[in-house]
Amino acid sequence: MMKGPFSSFLSPDPAGFTLVELMSAMTISVVVMSAVFSAYFAQQKSYRVQVQMAELQQNLRAAMYFLERDIRSAGCDPTGRAGAGIVKARASLLRFSADFDGDGTIQSREEVTYSLYDSGGDGDTDIGRAVGDGNRQPLALNIDSLDFRYIDEDGRILDDDGAGDVTKNLSRIRSIQITIVARASAADPEYLNTTAYYNLIDSVKPILPAPNDGFRRRSLATEILCRNLSL
């Protein structure tokens, strides 16, 4: 039989692929690519979470570093005439003085205040640091809780005076416990935070109840011995 010029397209070719084979190959390719993309997106999500956690830790550690550094100097009074010490002590606000230049008086620049406030007006609270009567400057952003607890020389927690201050007990303060709760800058729609956060002394009443939202959080706590207050 003579073969025409188009006979190769009309007759079966043993070296080609059948429709079933092509469909099988396409199905396998789709499965493999789906697995590759799933692994890629999982790695991307894990990376974002790790970045958020690293930012949280850095935020917390930086804030605690400055708090510890300043509070350790509270009450510094080389001449014994300046009257340096704790000026105001509240659960989320601390104001203290120190005679840094040793001239026997407390200047405005020698009083430091730490408190929570909304630095950007965005509804998120931040740790602010103010010198004297100057404006607060943001020290750490996205802080949900800044908790101070004041301890006397016998290790007892000083209760407030009913108005939020421990004004009657300022001279008895010897150390200060600090607990900070920071949150991520963005929420994760696939995450639900049901954790309650506590300070170092109270495991019953949280300083931040379970928020039940999509923000990841971390807490950091320490106790600072104010060595100058016992002099």
Backbone as JSON, one array per atom type, in Angstrom:
{
  "sequence": "MMKGPFSSFLSPDPAGFTLVELMSAMTISVVVMSAVFSAYFAQQKSYRVQVQMAELQQNLRAAMYFLERDIRSAGCDPTGRAGAGIVKARASLLRFSADFDGDGTIQSREEVTYSLYDSGGDGDTDIGRAVGDGNRQPLALNIDSLDFRYIDEDGRILDDDGAGDVTKNLSRIRSIQITIVARASAADPEYLNTTAYYNLIDSVKPILPAPNDGFRRRSLATEILCRNLSL",
  "N": [[0.86, -1.19, 0.0], [0.51, 2.14, -0.87], [1.83, 4.95, 0.68], [0.46, 8.01, 1.57], [1.21, 11.6, 1.76], [0.16, 12.5, 4.21], [-0.18, 10.34, 5.74], [1.21, 9.7, 8.06], [0.08, 11.17, 10.08], [-2.37, 10.07, 10.36], [-2.17, 7.43, 11.04], [-1.54, 5.17, 13.77], [1.13, 5.98, 16.04], [3.71, 4.31, 17.39], [5.61, 5.5, 19.05], [4.47, 7.72, 20.27], [2.13, 9.41, 22.58], [-0.73, 8.35, 24.31], [-4.09, 9.6, 24.81], [-4.96, 9.01, 27.38], [-2.53, 8.63, 28.71], [-1.48, 11.21, 28.54], [-3.35, 12.66, 30.08], [-2.95, 11.43, 32.54], [-0.31, 12.17, 33.06], [-0.63, 14.96, 33.25], [-2.28, 15.09, 35.49], [-0.61, 14.06, 37.5], [1.37, 16.03, 37.43], [-0.07, 18.26, 38.3], [-0.65, 17.47, 40.92], [1.93, 17.3, 42.01], [2.84, 19.97, 41.7], [0.99, 21.26, 43.31], [1.71, 20.27, 45.8], [4.27, 21.36, 45.97], [3.7, 24.16, 46.0], [2.14, 24.26, 48.31], [4.03, 23.58, 50.28], [5.74, 25.75, 49.92], [4.12, 27.97, 50.64], [3.6, 27.28, 53.29], [6.17, 27.47, 54.38], [6.6, 30.2, 53.98], [4.66, 31.28, 55.69], [5.59, 30.31, 58.13], [8.01, 31.66, 58.23], [7.14, 34.34, 58.39], [5.92, 34.3, 60.89], [8.13, 33.73, 62.53], [9.63, 36.04, 62.09], [7.91, 37.95, 63.23], [7.96, 37.06, 65.91], [10.65, 37.47, 66.51], [10.8, 40.26, 66.28], [9.08, 40.95, 68.35], [10.49, 39.96, 70.62], [12.83, 41.53, 70.48], [11.71, 44.06, 70.82], [10.64, 43.86, 73.42], [12.99, 43.28, 74.94], [14.59, 45.53, 74.47], [13.0, 47.57, 75.59], [12.92, 46.7, 78.28], [15.61, 46.84, 78.93], [16.21, 49.64, 78.99], [14.42, 50.45, 80.97], [15.38, 49.0, 83.23], [17.99, 50.06, 83.42], [17.52, 52.81, 83.99], [15.86, 52.72, 86.3], [17.45, 51.51, 88.2], [19.04, 53.59, 88.98], [17.39, 55.19, 90.44], [16.8, 57.37, 93.14], [19.44, 58.04, 93.5], [21.7, 59.89, 95.27], [24.21, 61.55, 95.94], [25.1, 63.55, 97.76], [23.27, 63.41, 99.76], [21.4, 65.36, 100.22], [19.58, 66.0, 98.29], [17.13, 64.72, 98.23], [16.31, 62.69, 96.56], [14.41, 60.08, 94.95], [11.6, 57.81, 94.75], [8.94, 59.3, 93.12], [6.33, 59.11, 92.16], [4.23, 56.33, 92.2], [2.58, 53.95, 90.53], [0.39, 51.4, 89.19], [0.84, 51.26, 86.43], [2.5, 53.35, 85.94], [5.45, 55.09, 86.64], [7.4, 57.37, 88.37], [10.44, 58.87, 89.09], [13.34, 60.25, 90.76], [16.76, 61.36, 90.51], [19.87, 62.5, 91.62], [21.87, 63.19, 89.44], [24.04, 64.87, 88.75], [25.12, 65.45, 91.17], [24.85, 67.83, 92.65], [23.36, 68.36, 94.85], [20.72, 69.09, 94.53], [17.56, 68.54, 92.9], [17.11, 68.72, 89.58], [14.87, 69.55, 86.86], [15.5, 67.96, 84.69], [16.4, 65.73, 85.91], [14.43, 64.05, 86.67], [12.53, 61.24, 85.86], [9.98, 59.7, 83.97], [8.03, 56.84, 83.4], [5.47, 55.42, 81.47], [2.35, 54.18, 80.13], [1.04, 55.05, 76.96], [-0.68, 56.35, 74.06], [1.15, 56.77, 71.44], [0.94, 57.3, 68.71], [-1.69, 57.81, 68.2], [-3.2, 55.74, 67.23], [-4.67, 53.91, 68.55], [-3.24, 51.87, 69.7], [-1.37, 51.1, 72.54], [1.73, 52.34, 73.91], [5.02, 52.21, 75.4], [6.06, 55.0, 77.09], [8.63, 57.42, 77.65], [9.52, 60.08, 79.67], [11.33, 63.02, 80.39], [11.67, 65.05, 83.12], [9.27, 67.61, 82.9], [8.83, 67.29, 80.28], [7.68, 66.25, 76.98], [6.39, 62.97, 76.43], [8.31, 60.38, 75.02], [8.21, 57.78, 72.63], [9.21, 54.59, 73.66], [8.89, 51.84, 73.34], [6.84, 50.11, 71.09], [3.41, 49.01, 70.55], [2.53, 47.85, 73.04], [0.76, 46.04, 75.3], [0.51, 45.83, 78.04], [1.97, 47.34, 80.87], [3.31, 46.71, 83.8], [3.84, 47.56, 87.12], [5.11, 46.51, 90.25], [5.57, 47.09, 93.67], [7.97, 46.62, 96.2], [8.81, 46.08, 99.61], [11.49, 46.21, 102.11], [11.25, 43.81, 103.41], [10.35, 42.07, 101.56], [7.68, 42.22, 100.97], [4.73, 42.98, 99.12], [3.77, 46.24, 98.37], [0.71, 47.67, 98.88], [-1.66, 49.69, 97.03], [-2.93, 53.04, 97.76], [-5.6, 53.22, 97.49], [-6.21, 55.09, 95.63], [-4.78, 54.54, 93.46], [-2.12, 55.16, 93.74], [0.91, 54.56, 95.65], [1.43, 56.34, 97.65], [1.68, 56.72, 100.42], [3.56, 54.93, 101.09], [5.96, 55.3, 99.78], [8.58, 55.71, 100.72], [9.25, 53.26, 101.63], [9.77, 51.58, 99.57], [11.87, 49.24, 98.07], [12.54, 47.51, 96.03], [11.48, 46.86, 92.65], [9.13, 45.22, 90.72], [8.75, 44.42, 87.33], [6.58, 43.88, 84.65], [6.09, 43.29, 81.29], [3.94, 43.2, 78.54], [3.96, 42.57, 75.22], [2.75, 42.95, 71.87], [2.36, 41.56, 68.54], [2.83, 43.41, 65.49], [0.92, 43.03, 63.58], [-2.12, 41.24, 62.97], [-2.82, 37.73, 62.82], [-4.88, 36.0, 60.77], [-5.3, 33.29, 60.99], [-4.77, 32.57, 63.53], [-5.48, 32.33, 67.02], [-5.42, 34.0, 69.96], [-5.6, 32.92, 73.12], [-4.5, 33.24, 75.57], [-3.95, 34.21, 78.93], [-2.25, 36.79, 80.7], [0.13, 37.19, 83.3], [1.62, 38.85, 86.17], [4.67, 38.62, 88.17], [3.85, 37.96, 90.71], [1.15, 37.44, 91.08], [-0.98, 34.98, 90.36], [-3.62, 34.73, 89.94], [-5.24, 37.0, 89.29], [-5.09, 38.32, 86.19], [-2.81, 40.54, 84.48], [-3.34, 41.11, 81.95], [-6.16, 40.03, 80.56], [-7.27, 37.09, 78.72], [-7.05, 37.87, 75.37], [-8.32, 36.91, 73.09], [-7.95, 37.27, 70.29], [-6.31, 37.76, 67.1], [-3.64, 38.39, 67.49], [-0.26, 37.73, 68.14], [1.56, 37.42, 71.17], [4.05, 38.26, 73.65], [5.52, 38.03, 76.89], [7.58, 39.66, 79.33], [9.39, 39.67, 82.3], [10.85, 41.03, 85.28], [12.73, 41.65, 88.31], [13.85, 44.51, 89.92], [16.39, 45.63, 91.92], [16.5, 48.45, 93.75], [19.09, 49.92, 94.63], [19.92, 52.37, 95.63], [17.8, 53.33, 97.09], [17.81, 52.26, 99.58], [19.67, 53.54, 101.02]],
  "CA": [[0.0, 0.0, 0.0], [1.28, 3.37, -0.95], [1.58, 5.91, 1.78], [0.34, 9.4, 1.18], [2.0, 12.55, 2.56], [-0.44, 12.73, 5.51], [-0.49, 9.06, 6.38], [1.83, 9.61, 9.39], [-0.83, 11.78, 11.05], [-3.59, 9.3, 10.46], [-1.91, 6.09, 11.56], [-0.98, 5.18, 15.13], [2.59, 6.06, 16.14], [4.09, 3.6, 18.63], [6.48, 6.33, 19.89], [3.71, 8.85, 20.8], [1.39, 9.27, 23.84], [-2.19, 8.27, 24.19], [-4.8, 10.62, 25.58], [-4.95, 8.58, 28.78], [-1.2, 8.91, 29.26], [-1.36, 12.65, 28.7], [-4.17, 13.06, 31.22], [-2.28, 10.94, 33.75], [0.86, 13.02, 33.29], [-1.11, 16.26, 33.71], [-2.78, 14.93, 36.86], [0.56, 13.93, 38.38], [2.02, 17.35, 37.48], [-0.88, 19.14, 39.15], [-0.46, 17.04, 42.31], [3.29, 17.68, 42.43], [2.91, 21.42, 41.84], [0.21, 21.63, 44.49], [2.54, 19.96, 46.97], [5.36, 22.35, 46.0], [3.15, 25.44, 46.44], [1.73, 24.13, 49.71], [5.26, 23.66, 51.08], [6.25, 27.12, 49.83], [3.29, 28.87, 51.46], [3.81, 26.93, 54.69], [7.45, 28.05, 54.76], [6.41, 31.64, 54.04], [3.93, 31.57, 56.92], [6.51, 30.06, 59.25], [8.99, 32.75, 58.21], [6.49, 35.55, 58.91], [5.73, 34.12, 62.34], [9.44, 33.86, 63.15], [9.98, 37.47, 62.05], [7.1, 38.6, 64.25], [8.47, 36.71, 67.23], [11.94, 38.15, 66.7], [10.51, 41.67, 66.54], [8.51, 41.02, 69.7], [11.56, 39.78, 71.59], [13.68, 42.71, 70.45], [10.94, 45.16, 71.4], [10.59, 43.64, 74.86], [14.31, 43.37, 75.55], [15.03, 46.92, 74.41], [12.25, 48.31, 76.6], [13.35, 46.3, 79.62], [16.98, 47.32, 79.15], [16.17, 51.04, 79.4], [13.74, 50.51, 82.27], [16.31, 48.55, 84.27], [19.1, 51.01, 83.54], [17.08, 54.04, 84.66], [15.3, 52.49, 87.62], [18.56, 51.22, 89.13], [19.61, 54.86, 89.46], [16.39, 55.92, 91.24], [17.24, 57.67, 94.5], [20.86, 58.38, 93.56], [21.79, 61.16, 96.0], [25.56, 61.52, 96.5], [25.28, 64.47, 98.89], [22.28, 63.14, 100.79], [20.59, 66.55, 100.44], [18.68, 66.27, 97.16], [15.82, 64.12, 98.44], [15.96, 61.89, 95.39], [13.71, 58.83, 95.23], [10.37, 57.57, 94.0], [8.04, 60.45, 93.19], [4.96, 58.61, 91.95], [4.27, 54.88, 91.95], [1.28, 53.39, 90.17], [0.48, 50.09, 88.55], [1.38, 51.38, 85.08], [3.23, 54.61, 85.84], [6.51, 55.25, 87.63], [8.18, 58.6, 88.26], [11.48, 58.87, 90.1], [14.37, 61.27, 90.57], [18.13, 61.0, 90.88], [20.78, 63.64, 91.54], [22.94, 62.68, 88.59], [25.23, 65.73, 88.74], [25.65, 65.53, 92.52], [24.91, 69.19, 93.17], [22.53, 68.46, 96.04], [19.36, 69.49, 94.18], [16.95, 67.8, 91.79], [16.68, 69.54, 88.45], [13.79, 68.94, 86.08], [16.06, 66.92, 83.81], [16.79, 64.59, 86.73], [13.24, 63.25, 86.96], [12.17, 60.39, 84.71], [8.66, 59.06, 84.1], [7.65, 55.79, 82.47], [4.04, 55.16, 81.51], [1.73, 53.75, 78.87], [0.25, 56.06, 76.25], [-0.84, 56.08, 72.63], [2.04, 57.75, 70.83], [0.57, 57.64, 67.34], [-3.12, 58.01, 68.05], [-3.75, 54.65, 66.42], [-5.39, 52.99, 69.41], [-2.3, 50.92, 70.3], [-0.58, 51.76, 73.57], [3.17, 52.21, 73.82], [5.73, 52.67, 76.58], [6.63, 56.33, 76.9], [9.62, 57.9, 78.61], [9.56, 61.54, 79.72], [12.31, 63.62, 81.28], [11.07, 66.25, 83.71], [7.91, 67.86, 82.44], [8.84, 67.25, 78.82], [6.77, 65.33, 76.32], [6.79, 61.57, 76.4], [8.84, 59.85, 73.77], [7.96, 56.33, 72.59], [10.35, 53.7, 73.89], [8.54, 50.54, 72.76], [5.51, 50.19, 70.49], [2.52, 47.85, 70.62], [2.62, 47.29, 74.38], [-0.58, 45.89, 75.86], [0.53, 45.98, 79.49], [3.18, 47.7, 81.6], [2.86, 46.48, 85.17], [4.83, 47.75, 88.19], [4.76, 46.11, 91.61], [6.56, 47.7, 94.55], [8.28, 45.67, 97.28], [9.56, 46.68, 100.71], [12.73, 45.51, 102.47], [10.91, 42.48, 103.89], [9.86, 41.29, 100.44], [6.22, 42.29, 100.88], [4.19, 43.87, 98.11], [3.11, 47.42, 98.92], [-0.59, 47.92, 98.25], [-1.9, 51.1, 96.74], [-3.64, 53.78, 98.8], [-7.0, 53.34, 97.1], [-6.32, 56.05, 94.53], [-3.87, 54.11, 92.41], [-0.74, 55.42, 94.13], [1.37, 54.05, 96.95], [2.05, 57.57, 98.16], [1.98, 56.61, 101.84], [4.6, 53.94, 101.29], [7.05, 55.52, 98.85], [9.88, 55.59, 101.38], [9.49, 51.85, 101.96], [10.08, 50.83, 98.36], [13.26, 48.81, 97.94], [12.7, 46.89, 94.71], [10.32, 47.03, 91.77], [8.91, 44.18, 89.72], [8.21, 44.95, 86.07], [6.11, 42.91, 83.67], [5.68, 43.93, 80.04], [3.32, 42.33, 77.54], [3.99, 43.2, 73.9], [2.05, 42.18, 70.84], [2.85, 41.7, 67.17], [2.31, 44.59, 64.82], [-0.2, 42.65, 62.7], [-2.86, 40.05, 63.39], [-2.79, 36.55, 61.95], [-6.26, 35.52, 60.71], [-5.36, 31.86, 61.27], [-4.29, 32.36, 64.9], [-6.35, 32.85, 68.07], [-4.68, 34.12, 71.23], [-6.48, 32.69, 74.26], [-3.63, 33.21, 76.75], [-4.0, 35.31, 79.9], [-0.88, 37.14, 81.09], [0.22, 37.51, 84.72], [2.92, 39.34, 86.64], [5.44, 37.63, 88.91], [3.35, 37.67, 92.06], [-0.29, 37.16, 91.13], [-1.37, 33.98, 89.36], [-5.07, 34.67, 89.95], [-5.76, 38.13, 88.53], [-4.13, 38.63, 85.13], [-2.62, 41.95, 84.11], [-4.0, 41.19, 80.65], [-7.01, 38.85, 80.34], [-7.16, 36.47, 77.39], [-7.6, 38.83, 74.4], [-9.15, 36.22, 72.09], [-7.81, 37.9, 68.98], [-5.32, 37.12, 66.25], [-2.3, 38.94, 67.7], [0.68, 36.98, 68.97], [2.11, 38.23, 72.26], [5.06, 37.73, 74.54], [5.69, 38.81, 78.12], [8.92, 39.64, 79.93], [9.29, 40.18, 83.67], [12.07, 41.03, 86.07], [12.69, 42.44, 89.55], [15.0, 45.41, 89.97], [16.77, 46.13, 93.24], [16.86, 49.88, 93.73], [20.09, 49.95, 95.72], [20.04, 53.72, 96.2], [16.66, 53.63, 97.96], [18.03, 51.74, 100.92], [20.73, 54.33, 101.65]],
  "C": [[0.89, 1.23, 0.0], [0.87, 4.29, 0.17], [1.53, 7.31, 1.23], [1.14, 10.31, 2.09], [1.44, 12.78, 3.97], [-0.7, 11.44, 6.28], [0.1, 8.96, 7.77], [0.95, 10.22, 10.46], [-2.07, 10.95, 11.28], [-3.36, 7.94, 11.08], [-1.32, 6.18, 12.95], [0.53, 5.2, 15.09], [2.99, 5.4, 17.45], [4.97, 4.42, 19.54], [5.72, 7.5, 20.52], [3.03, 8.52, 22.12], [-0.09, 9.19, 23.55], [-2.81, 9.37, 25.04], [-4.82, 10.29, 27.07], [-3.62, 8.88, 29.44], [-1.0, 10.4, 29.49], [-2.15, 13.14, 29.92], [-3.53, 12.62, 32.54], [-1.08, 11.82, 34.09], [0.44, 14.39, 33.81], [-1.59, 16.19, 35.15], [-1.62, 14.84, 37.86], [1.27, 15.27, 38.53], [1.27, 18.3, 38.4], [-0.68, 18.78, 40.62], [0.9, 17.49, 42.84], [3.39, 19.18, 42.64], [2.11, 21.91, 43.04], [1.01, 21.38, 45.76], [3.67, 20.98, 47.12], [4.85, 23.69, 46.52], [2.7, 25.4, 47.89], [2.94, 24.24, 50.64], [5.81, 25.08, 51.08], [5.45, 28.06, 50.72], [3.44, 28.56, 52.94], [5.12, 27.52, 55.21], [7.35, 29.57, 54.88], [5.69, 32.05, 55.33], [4.82, 31.39, 58.13], [7.54, 31.19, 59.35], [8.38, 34.02, 58.79], [6.3, 35.46, 60.41], [7.06, 34.3, 63.07], [9.9, 35.31, 63.17], [9.2, 38.24, 63.11], [7.62, 38.32, 65.65], [9.8, 37.38, 67.53], [11.74, 39.63, 67.0], [9.95, 41.87, 67.94], [9.61, 40.93, 70.76], [12.48, 41.0, 71.62], [13.0, 43.9, 71.09], [10.92, 45.06, 72.92], [11.95, 43.87, 75.51], [14.85, 44.79, 75.54], [14.32, 47.76, 75.48], [12.72, 47.98, 78.01], [14.76, 46.79, 79.92], [16.97, 48.76, 79.66], [15.48, 51.22, 80.74], [14.69, 50.11, 83.4], [17.42, 49.57, 84.49], [18.69, 52.25, 84.32], [16.64, 53.8, 86.1], [16.39, 52.14, 88.63], [19.16, 52.5, 89.71], [18.62, 55.66, 90.31], [16.9, 56.14, 92.66], [18.71, 58.0, 94.63], [21.01, 59.79, 94.16], [23.15, 61.24, 96.7], [25.76, 62.4, 97.73], [24.33, 64.18, 100.04], [21.36, 64.31, 101.06], [19.52, 66.76, 99.37], [17.28, 65.73, 97.37], [15.36, 63.29, 97.25], [15.27, 60.6, 95.81], [12.52, 58.64, 94.34], [9.42, 58.74, 94.21], [6.59, 60.02, 93.06], [5.05, 57.15, 91.56], [2.87, 54.36, 91.74], [1.49, 52.07, 89.45], [1.07, 50.17, 87.15], [2.08, 52.71, 84.86], [4.24, 54.69, 86.97], [7.27, 56.53, 87.34], [9.19, 58.62, 89.41], [12.51, 59.95, 89.77], [15.72, 60.73, 91.02], [19.02, 62.23, 90.67], [22.02, 63.22, 90.75], [24.21, 63.54, 88.64], [25.8, 65.97, 90.13], [25.74, 66.92, 93.1], [24.01, 69.41, 94.38], [21.12, 68.92, 95.79], [18.87, 68.65, 93.01], [16.49, 68.79, 90.74], [15.57, 68.8, 87.7], [14.31, 67.8, 85.22], [16.46, 65.67, 84.57], [15.6, 63.81, 87.26], [12.82, 62.52, 85.7], [10.82, 59.73, 84.98], [8.48, 58.02, 83.0], [6.15, 55.53, 82.6], [3.58, 54.64, 80.16], [0.95, 54.91, 78.26], [0.19, 55.68, 74.77], [-0.04, 57.13, 71.87], [1.58, 58.19, 69.45], [-0.9, 57.9, 67.13], [-3.81, 56.93, 67.25], [-4.51, 53.62, 67.25], [-4.53, 51.94, 70.07], [-1.46, 51.65, 71.34], [0.89, 51.41, 73.45], [3.79, 52.63, 75.15], [6.37, 54.02, 76.26], [7.6, 56.68, 78.0], [9.67, 59.41, 78.53], [10.61, 61.97, 80.72], [11.75, 64.92, 81.8], [9.63, 66.39, 83.29], [7.83, 67.86, 80.92], [7.84, 66.23, 78.28], [7.31, 63.91, 76.37], [7.29, 61.18, 75.02], [8.64, 58.33, 73.76], [9.24, 55.52, 72.73], [10.13, 52.34, 73.27], [7.1, 50.61, 72.29], [4.74, 48.89, 70.7], [2.67, 47.1, 71.95], [1.22, 47.23, 74.98], [-0.61, 46.08, 77.37], [1.92, 46.34, 79.99], [2.79, 47.69, 83.07], [4.02, 46.65, 86.15], [4.26, 47.22, 89.51], [5.92, 46.52, 92.52], [6.72, 46.86, 95.82], [9.12, 46.36, 98.34], [10.77, 45.81, 101.07], [12.49, 44.11, 103.01], [10.36, 41.58, 102.8], [8.35, 41.31, 100.28], [5.81, 43.31, 99.82], [3.46, 45.03, 98.79], [1.81, 47.66, 98.16], [-0.76, 49.4, 97.97], [-2.76, 51.72, 97.83], [-5.12, 53.96, 98.48], [-7.22, 54.29, 95.94], [-5.37, 55.71, 93.4], [-2.41, 54.33, 92.73], [-0.39, 54.66, 95.4], [2.07, 55.2, 97.68], [2.43, 57.46, 99.63], [3.17, 55.7, 102.1], [5.83, 54.15, 100.41], [8.41, 55.29, 99.49], [10.23, 54.15, 101.71], [9.86, 51.01, 100.74], [11.57, 50.51, 98.29], [13.53, 48.13, 96.6], [11.38, 47.0, 93.95], [10.28, 45.87, 90.78], [8.25, 44.8, 88.49], [7.79, 43.78, 85.2], [5.6, 43.67, 82.45], [5.07, 42.88, 79.13], [3.27, 43.1, 76.22], [3.26, 42.31, 72.9], [2.64, 42.44, 69.47], [2.18, 42.91, 66.51], [1.11, 44.29, 63.93], [-0.84, 41.37, 63.2], [-2.71, 38.95, 62.35], [-4.21, 35.98, 61.93], [-6.41, 34.04, 61.03], [-4.94, 31.53, 62.71], [-5.28, 32.98, 65.88], [-5.6, 32.83, 69.39], [-5.66, 34.02, 72.4], [-5.7, 32.67, 75.58], [-3.87, 34.42, 77.63], [-2.58, 35.53, 80.42], [-0.86, 37.67, 82.53], [1.58, 38.13, 85.04], [3.59, 38.27, 87.49], [4.82, 37.19, 90.22], [1.9, 37.23, 92.13], [-0.66, 36.21, 90.01], [-2.89, 33.83, 89.27], [-5.67, 35.77, 89.06], [-4.76, 38.52, 87.45], [-3.98, 40.14, 84.91], [-3.18, 42.2, 82.71], [-4.83, 39.93, 80.46], [-6.85, 38.32, 78.92], [-7.81, 37.38, 76.34], [-8.51, 38.21, 73.35], [-9.13, 36.93, 70.74], [-6.68, 37.2, 68.21], [-3.9, 37.63, 66.43], [-1.46, 38.0, 68.57], [1.3, 37.93, 69.99], [3.21, 37.49, 72.99], [5.14, 38.62, 75.77], [7.11, 38.64, 78.62], [8.81, 40.3, 81.29], [10.63, 40.1, 84.37], [11.83, 41.81, 87.35], [13.98, 43.24, 89.66], [15.22, 45.86, 91.41], [17.23, 47.56, 93.12], [17.83, 50.16, 94.87], [20.21, 51.31, 96.38], [18.91, 54.04, 97.18], [16.87, 53.14, 99.38], [19.1, 52.53, 101.69], [20.15, 55.44, 102.51]]
}
